Amino acid sequence: MPRVLIVHYSRTGHTARLAKVLADEIRRRGYEVDTEAIRVKRDRNKWLLPLPLLPLLPLLPVYLMSAQFRRVWHRVYHQPEQAIRPLAIPDVSAYDLVLLGTPKWLYLSFPVARWLKAASGLQGRRVAPFATFCGPPLKVFELEMLFEPLESRLRTRGATVVDRLAVSSNYHPYFFFGEMERLFRFISRKAFKRPLADFTLDGEVGKIELQRFCDTVCPK
Ligand SMILES: Cc1cc2nc3c(=O)[nH]c(=O)nc-3n(C[C@H](O)[C@H](O)[C@H](O)COP(=O)(O)O)c2cc1C
C-alpha cells in the first residue's frame, strides 16, 4: 500500500485543519497516512513576525508587474527561518509521497523554510505542497509568490513536485478590525466575481480544488 506523509506547520489552525481534511480523505481512499506537525521552539510576537518581509513592500508594484523582476527577486530575497523542535519523522525517505503544508507568510512560512533544511530523504521523493492564505487564489500575489520559492527549494533538495493545493482561510491576523480580510473580500469580488468564502475549505471552489488535488496525488 502506498505510504503518504503529511507534514504541516500552522500558527493559527487553518493549515492544520486543511492537513486533517487531507489526511481523512486520503485514508478514505485506502492509503496509509502518517502525519507530522512542525512545532516552533519559541513562538514569535505577531507584530515582529512580518518585519523581515518588509523589504519587498516598496517594490511590490514592480514585483506584480514584471515576471523578470520576480524571477530575480525569488533568487535573491532573504527567506526568514524559525527554529523548530526535533522532528518525529526527520527522514522522509520511507514515503512514496510527501504533502507539505504551510501558511503563506508573503512567501513560505519561516518554520517550513527551516523544515526544508532539517528533513532528510527528500531526494527522489514525490512532493506536493499545500497552503492556506487569506486571499483568493490570485495568480501572482498569492500563488506565484508562495509556490515558486517553495517549489524551487523542494527541487533543490531533489524532490519532484507533483501538484499544489491552495485554499483561502478567509482569515488574516493583521490589523485590528479585520481590515485585511475586508480588502481580500473586495479583491475576490473584483477579480473573480465570487465571494472569498467560495475559495475556503467549506466553499464551492475550495471543495472542488481539494478533490482535484487528491485525485492527482492519491487516485482512488
Ligand atoms: C507574517 C504573515 C504574512 C502573511 N502574508 C499573507 C499574504 O501574503 N497573503 C495572504 O493572503 N495572507 C497572508 N497571511 C495570512 C495567513 O496566510 C493566513 O491567515 C493563513 O491561513 C494562516 O494559516 P494558519 O492558521 O495555519 O497559521 C500572512 C500571515 C502572517 C502571519
The ligand as a MOL file (V3000), in Angstrom:
LIG
                    3D

  0  0  0     0  0            999 V3000
M  V30 BEGIN CTAB
M  V30 COUNTS 31 33 0 0 0
M  V30 BEGIN ATOM
M  V30 1 C 3.6270 37.1740 8.5950 0
M  V30 2 C 2.3660 36.8460 7.8370 0
M  V30 3 C 2.2870 37.1150 6.4790 0
M  V30 4 C 1.1220 36.8120 5.7670 0
M  V30 5 N 1.0850 37.0490 4.4210 0
M  V30 6 C -0.0470 36.7660 3.7270 0
M  V30 7 C -0.1070 37.0020 2.3260 0
M  V30 8 O 0.8690 37.4070 1.6950 0
M  V30 9 N -1.2800 36.7550 1.6900 0
M  V30 10 C -2.3810 36.2760 2.3570 0
M  V30 11 O -3.4350 36.1080 1.7240 0
M  V30 12 N -2.3300 36.0040 3.6840 0
M  V30 13 C -1.1960 36.2330 4.3740 0
M  V30 14 N -1.1380 35.9550 5.7140 0
M  V30 15 C -2.2900 35.3140 6.3610 0
M  V30 16 C -2.0900 33.8150 6.5280 0
M  V30 17 O -1.5070 33.2310 5.3760 0
M  V30 18 C -3.4320 33.1150 6.7840 0
M  V30 19 O -4.0680 33.6740 7.8910 0
M  V30 20 C -3.2260 31.6010 6.9710 0
M  V30 21 O -4.4050 30.9280 6.6360 0
M  V30 22 C -2.8390 31.2580 8.4000 0
M  V30 23 O -2.6170 29.8790 8.4870 0
M  V30 24 P -2.5120 29.1370 9.9100 0
M  V30 25 O -3.8130 29.4000 10.6490 0
M  V30 26 O -2.3350 27.6970 9.5560 0
M  V30 27 O -1.3410 29.6990 10.6440 0
M  V30 28 C 0.0040 36.2390 6.4370 0
M  V30 29 C 0.0990 35.9770 7.8040 0
M  V30 30 C 1.2690 36.2620 8.5090 0
M  V30 31 C 1.3500 35.9320 9.9830 0
M  V30 END ATOM
M  V30 BEGIN BOND
M  V30 1 1 1 2
M  V30 2 1 2 3
M  V30 3 2 2 30
M  V30 4 2 3 4
M  V30 5 1 4 5
M  V30 6 1 4 28
M  V30 7 2 5 6
M  V30 8 1 6 7
M  V30 9 1 6 13
M  V30 10 2 7 8
M  V30 11 1 7 9
M  V30 12 1 9 10
M  V30 13 2 10 11
M  V30 14 1 10 12
M  V30 15 2 12 13
M  V30 16 1 13 14
M  V30 17 1 14 15
M  V30 18 1 14 28
M  V30 19 1 15 16
M  V30 20 1 16 17
M  V30 21 1 16 18
M  V30 22 1 18 19
M  V30 23 1 18 20
M  V30 24 1 20 21
M  V30 25 1 20 22
M  V30 26 1 22 23
M  V30 27 1 23 24
M  V30 28 2 24 25
M  V30 29 1 24 26
M  V30 30 1 24 27
M  V30 31 2 28 29
M  V30 32 1 29 30
M  V30 33 1 30 31
M  V30 END BOND
M  V30 END CTAB
M  END
